[in-house]
Amino acid sequence: MVAEKQGNYYMTVAMCSVQAALKWLLFTAMAISVLHPVATDITDMPKFGEPIINVTVPVGREATLMCVVDDLGAYKVAWLRGDTQTILTIASHVITKNHRIGVTHSDHRTWFLHIREMKESDRGWYMCQINTDPMKSQIGYLEVVVPPDILDYPTSTDMVVREGTNVTLRCAATGSPQPSITWRREGGETIPLGNGQEVASVEGPVFNITRVNRLHMGPYLCIASNGVPPTVSKRIMLIVQFPPMIWIQNQLVGAYEGQRITLECHSEAYPKSINYWTKEKGEIIAQGSKYEPVLLDNAYKVHMKLTIRAVGPADFGSYKCVSKNSLGDTDGSIKLYQKAAGAYPSDPLHPGTNKIMDLSDPQQISKQRDLKLTGGNLNDKTLDLLGVSSSSAYVSHCFVPMFLVILVSITWHNTWTIVQTTQNKIRTRS
């Protein structure tokens, strides 16, 4: 009984094996009929109508490869990855599980392989294959380009350095093709080089500055480009620190009593400095009715002005412009001395002040005399210095012609009287 059951078991296993073998043979025959159908005539063999055109597509877009086959007949067209020989499509059917792959055709002649949402991994060779015997195939290349992207970690960030040190700015970028790096100043200013030259831009991922100075300070742009839009850039701020320095154009300034005068200093410092004016004994000069300190700053530069509205005897002496920051301090001195000279009439631009006339200047004296003759108003002091009667200064411009007529008439009358008197004396003697 046991032997009978064992015999039935082995017979069942054998039948199942035979059925599996028959199914495999049937599947193989079907595949062969699909991939290698028998041609009845050599003239019916399909052939490629044109080569596959290589395609370049930006990442994220859709790529389409085209394969043209003439006289396809009952044969099938398949698309494969060239490097791995992975079958992507056969005829109108997608074989791969990649949902981004698609296939279409036009009248069974032009076959299109579609790859959506391109990735860099899709780059490579693709094969269009016809299931003839022997098999016919041709390949085309799919290039995936990637716009540039600047990497945050290897790329320099904002830098604060001391003047005179060496600085290295770095910019790292990825992309396909590999991006090129250009350095420019954000405002378009030229970049000073160590040899005294100035350039508009510097090429390369590394930008070295030897002995950096204040002229290098400001924002720079690291620009990455590879022909695939968009071009990208990163802003890097270079801050150069240095102690204050002061320049004074005129350290000796002369003024007259009553004159309005302005003293000037130029300061440079970073971090930004505290700037103020002091007098000889060190007292700080504050804004008031007499003094007007003004600061005009531009980046690390400060233009210091101190205006004395009307110079008095106590205002002559030394003044200091002081500049301080966390790295140090400095000052510059200006000597204000008194000039000995006469005074001009009131300045119409600054009422209450006097213009000054230098009595050693013949041109100024000539101008004052001309002013008297044209009816201008001069003060008594100036008229006395010029040798002109103060009463004559009140002659108005509009009465000058009348005055001249009277003067000529009086002169003519006196001359005529002298002539008549002389003639009478001669007659009496005779």
C-alpha positions in Angstrom: 0.0 0.0 0.0 2.8 2.4 0.9 4.6 1.5 -2.3 1.6 2.3 -4.3 1.2 5.8 -2.7 4.9 6.6 -3.4 4.4 5.6 -7.0 1.5 8.0 -7.4 3.4 10.8 -5.8 6.4 10.5 -8.1 4.1 10.3 -11.1 2.4 13.5 -10.1 5.7 15.3 -9.7 6.8 14.1 -13.1 3.6 15.4 -14.7 4.0 18.8 -13.1 7.6 19.0 -14.4 6.5 18.1 -17.9 3.8 20.8 -17.8 6.3 23.4 -16.6 8.7 22.5 -19.3 6.0 22.7 -22.0 4.9 26.2 -20.7 8.5 27.4 -20.8 9.0 26.1 -24.3 5.7 27.8 -25.4 6.8 31.1 -23.8 10.2 30.8 -25.5 8.6 30.1 -28.8 6.4 33.2 -28.4 9.3 35.4 -27.5 11.3 34.2 -30.5 8.4 34.8 -32.7 8.2 38.4 -31.3 11.9 39.1 -31.3 12.9 37.1 -34.3 10.0 36.7 -36.8 10.9 34.7 -39.9 11.3 36.9 -42.9 9.8 35.6 -46.2 12.0 37.9 -48.3 15.3 39.6 -47.8 13.8 42.8 -49.2 11.3 42.9 -46.4 14.0 43.3 -43.8 13.6 46.6 -41.8 16.4 49.2 -41.7 17.1 52.5 -39.9 16.0 55.6 -41.8 18.4 58.0 -40.0 20.8 58.0 -37.0 19.6 58.8 -33.5 20.3 62.5 -32.8 22.1 63.1 -29.5 20.0 65.2 -27.1 20.9 67.6 -24.3 18.3 68.4 -21.7 18.4 70.4 -18.4 17.8 68.5 -15.2 14.1 68.4 -14.3 12.9 68.7 -17.9 11.6 66.0 -20.4 13.9 64.3 -22.9 12.8 62.7 -26.1 15.0 60.3 -28.2 13.8 59.5 -31.8 14.4 56.3 -33.8 13.3 56.1 -37.4 12.8 52.6 -38.9 11.7 51.9 -42.5 9.9 48.7 -43.6 9.3 47.5 -40.1 6.6 45.0 -41.1 6.0 42.4 -38.3 9.2 43.2 -36.5 9.4 45.0 -33.2 11.3 48.0 -32.0 12.8 48.0 -28.5 14.6 50.8 -26.4 17.4 49.7 -24.0 19.9 51.5 -21.7 23.2 51.1 -23.5 25.4 50.7 -20.5 23.3 48.1 -18.6 21.4 46.6 -21.5 18.2 47.1 -19.5 15.1 46.7 -21.7 13.0 49.8 -21.3 10.2 49.3 -23.9 9.2 46.8 -26.6 6.9 48.0 -29.3 4.2 50.1 -27.6 4.7 48.5 -24.2 6.8 49.9 -21.3 8.8 47.0 -19.7 10.7 48.9 -17.0 9.1 49.8 -13.7 10.4 53.3 -14.0 7.2 55.5 -14.1 9.1 58.3 -15.8 9.7 56.2 -19.0 7.2 56.3 -21.9 7.1 55.3 -25.6 5.1 56.6 -28.6 5.3 56.1 -32.3 4.1 57.7 -35.6 2.8 55.2 -38.1 5.1 52.5 -36.8 8.0 54.3 -38.4 9.2 56.9 -36.0 9.6 55.7 -32.4 10.0 58.1 -29.5 11.4 57.3 -26.1 10.2 59.8 -23.5 12.0 60.3 -20.1 10.2 62.8 -17.8 11.7 64.7 -14.9 15.3 64.2 -16.0 17.8 63.2 -13.4 21.6 63.3 -13.6 21.5 59.5 -13.4 19.6 59.4 -16.8 22.7 60.6 -18.6 24.3 58.1 -20.9 23.8 56.0 -24.1 20.4 54.7 -25.3 19.9 51.9 -27.8 17.1 51.5 -30.4 17.0 47.8 -31.4 15.1 45.9 -34.1 14.5 42.2 -33.5 15.9 40.9 -36.8 18.3 38.0 -37.1 20.9 39.1 -36.7 19.7 41.9 -34.5 20.0 45.5 -35.7 20.6 48.5 -33.4 21.9 52.0 -33.2 22.7 54.3 -30.2 22.3 57.9 -29.2 23.6 59.9 -26.2 21.5 61.7 -23.7 23.3 64.6 -22.0 21.8 66.0 -18.8 23.0 69.5 -17.9 22.6 71.0 -14.5 22.6 74.8 -13.7 25.3 76.0 -11.3 24.8 75.9 -7.6 27.1 77.5 -5.0 27.9 75.3 -2.1 27.6 77.1 1.3 30.1 75.1 3.3 33.3 75.4 1.3 32.5 78.9 0.2 33.8 81.9 2.2 31.4 83.9 4.4 31.6 87.5 5.4 35.2 88.3 6.7 36.6 90.8 9.2 40.4 91.2 8.9 43.1 93.6 10.0 44.7 95.9 7.4 48.0 94.5 6.1 47.1 90.8 6.5 46.7 88.3 3.6 43.2 87.2 2.7 41.8 84.2 0.8 38.3 84.1 -0.6 36.9 80.8 -1.8 33.9 79.9 -3.9 32.8 76.3 -4.6 30.1 75.4 -7.1 28.6 72.3 -8.6 26.9 71.9 -12.0 27.2 70.2 -15.3 29.3 71.2 -17.1 31.5 72.3 -14.3 30.8 76.0 -13.6 33.5 78.7 -14.0 33.9 81.2 -11.1 34.3 85.0 -11.5 34.9 87.5 -8.7 33.5 91.1 -9.0 32.8 94.0 -6.7 29.1 94.5 -6.1 29.2 98.2 -7.0 31.2 97.6 -10.1 34.4 99.3 -8.8 37.8 98.0 -9.9 39.7 95.5 -7.7 43.2 96.8 -6.7 46.0 94.2 -7.1 49.3 94.1 -5.2 51.3 95.3 -8.2 49.5 98.6 -8.4 47.2 97.5 -11.2 43.4 97.5 -11.0 41.1 95.0 -12.7 37.3 94.7 -13.2 37.2 91.0 -12.3 39.2 88.0 -11.1 38.8 84.5 -12.5 39.0 81.2 -10.5 37.5 79.6 -7.4 40.2 81.1 -5.1 40.8 84.8 -4.8 44.0 85.8 -2.9 44.6 89.3 -1.7 48.2 90.1 -0.4 48.5 92.7 2.3 44.8 93.8 2.2 44.1 97.5 2.7 41.1 99.7 3.2 40.7 100.1 -0.6 39.7 96.4 -0.7 36.9 96.8 1.8 33.4 96.2 0.5 31.0 93.5 -0.8 32.2 91.0 -3.4 30.2 88.7 -5.7 31.2 85.1 -6.4 29.5 84.4 -9.7 29.1 80.8 -11.0 28.1 80.1 -14.6 28.3 77.2 -17.0 26.0 78.2 -19.9 22.9 76.6 -18.3 20.6 79.3 -16.9 20.3 80.7 -14.3 23.7 82.1 -13.4 24.0 82.3 -9.6 26.1 84.4 -7.2 26.9 84.8 -3.6 27.6 88.0 -1.8 30.7 88.1 0.5 31.4 91.2 2.6 35.1 92.0 3.3 35.6 94.3 6.2 39.1 95.7 6.8 39.8 97.1 10.3 42.4 99.8 11.0 43.0 102.5 13.6 42.1 106.2 12.9 44.2 108.4 10.6 43.8 112.1 10.0 44.8 114.4 7.1 44.8 118.2 7.4 45.1 120.2 4.2 45.7 123.6 5.9 47.3 123.5 9.4 47.8 127.2 9.5 44.7 129.4 8.9 44.5 133.1 9.1 41.3 135.1 9.9 40.1 138.6 10.8 37.9 139.6 13.6 34.3 139.2 12.7 35.1 136.9 9.8 33.2 133.6 9.3 35.8 130.8 9.0 35.7 127.0 8.6 38.4 124.6 9.8 38.5 121.1 8.1 40.0 117.7 8.8 39.7 114.3 7.0 39.6 111.1 9.1 39.6 107.4 8.1 38.9 104.6 10.5 37.2 101.2 10.9 35.3 100.3 13.0 33.7 103.7 12.7 35.3 106.3 14.8 34.1 108.9 17.3 35.0 112.4 16.0 35.0 115.7 17.7 36.8 119.1 18.0 38.7 120.5 21.0 40.3 123.8 21.9 43.8 124.5 23.2 43.0 123.4 26.8 41.2 120.3 25.7 37.6 121.4 26.1 35.3 119.8 23.6 33.6 122.2 21.2 29.8 121.6 21.1 27.1 122.9 18.8 26.1 126.4 19.7 25.5 130.0 18.5 29.2 130.5 17.9 30.4 127.1 16.8 29.0 124.7 14.2 30.7 121.3 14.1 29.7 119.1 11.1 30.6 115.5 10.3 30.1 114.1 6.8 30.8 110.4 6.7 31.1 108.0 3.8 31.9 104.4 4.7 35.1 104.6 6.6 35.8 108.2 5.7 34.7 111.2 7.7 35.0 114.9 6.7 35.1 117.0 9.8 34.2 120.7 9.6 34.2 123.4 12.4 32.6 126.7 11.4 33.2 129.8 13.6 30.4 132.1 12.7 32.2 135.4 13.8 35.8 135.2 14.9 36.5 137.0 18.1 39.8 137.8 19.9 39.4 134.7 22.1 39.0 132.4 19.1 42.5 132.7 17.9 44.8 129.8 18.9 45.0 126.0 18.3 42.2 123.6 17.5 42.3 119.8 17.5 40.2 117.4 15.4 40.1 114.1 17.3 39.2 110.6 16.0 38.9 107.4 18.2 37.9 103.8 17.7 38.5 100.5 19.4 41.9 100.1 17.7 43.4 103.4 18.6 43.0 107.2 18.5 44.7 110.2 16.8 44.3 113.9 16.4 45.5 116.8 14.2 46.1 120.4 15.1 45.1 123.6 13.2 46.5 127.0 14.2 44.1 129.9 13.8 46.0 133.3 13.7 44.8 136.9 13.4 45.4 138.9 10.2 45.9 142.6 10.5 43.8 144.2 7.8 40.8 146.4 7.1 37.3 145.2 6.8 35.0 144.8 3.9 31.3 145.8 4.1 28.8 143.3 5.3 28.7 140.0 3.4 25.2 139.6 1.9 25.4 135.8 2.1 26.1 135.9 5.9 24.5 139.1 7.4 26.2 140.4 10.4 29.7 139.4 9.3 32.3 141.4 7.4 34.3 140.7 4.3 38.0 141.5 4.7 40.1 143.7 2.6 43.8 143.3 2.4 45.3 146.9 2.3 48.5 145.5 0.6 46.4 144.5 -2.4 46.2 147.4 -5.0 43.4 145.6 -6.8 41.1 145.6 -3.8 41.8 149.3 -3.1 41.0 150.1 -6.7 37.7 148.1 -6.5 36.8 150.1 -3.4 37.4 153.4 -5.1 35.3 152.3 -8.1 32.5 151.3 -5.6 32.6 154.9 -4.2 32.3 156.4 -7.7 29.3 154.2 -8.6 27.4 155.2 -5.4 28.2 152.0 -3.4 27.9 152.1 0.4 31.1 151.8 2.3 31.6 152.1 6.1 33.5 155.1 7.5 36.6 153.1 8.4 37.1 151.8 4.9 36.5 155.2 3.4 39.0 156.8 5.7 41.6 154.1 4.7 41.0 154.9 1.1 41.3 158.6 1.6 37.7 159.2 0.6 35.3 161.5 2.5 32.6 159.6 4.3 30.0 162.2 3.3 30.6 161.6 -0.4 29.7 158.0 0.1 26.1 159.0 0.5 25.9 160.2 -3.1 23.4 157.9 -4.7 24.1 156.1 -7.9 21.2 157.8 -9.6 22.5 161.3 -8.8 26.0 160.9 -10.1 25.2 162.4 -13.6 23.7 165.6 -11.9 26.7 165.8 -9.6 29.1 165.7 -12.5 27.1 168.4 -14.4 27.3 170.8 -11.4 31.0 170.0 -10.9 31.8 170.9 -14.5 29.7 174.1 -14.3 31.4 175.3 -11.2 34.8 174.5 -12.7 34.0 176.3 -15.9 32.7 179.4 -14.0 35.8 179.6 -11.8 38.0 179.3 -14.9 36.1 182.0 -16.7 36.3 184.3 -13.6 40.1 183.9 -13.4 40.4 184.7 -17.2 38.3 187.9 -16.8 40.3 189.0 -13.8 43.6 188.5 -15.6 42.5 190.5 -18.6 41.3 193.5 -16.4 44.7 193.6 -14.7 46.5 193.8 -18.1 44.2 196.6 -19.3 44.8 198.6 -16.1 48.6 198.4 -16.5 48.4 199.5 -20.1 
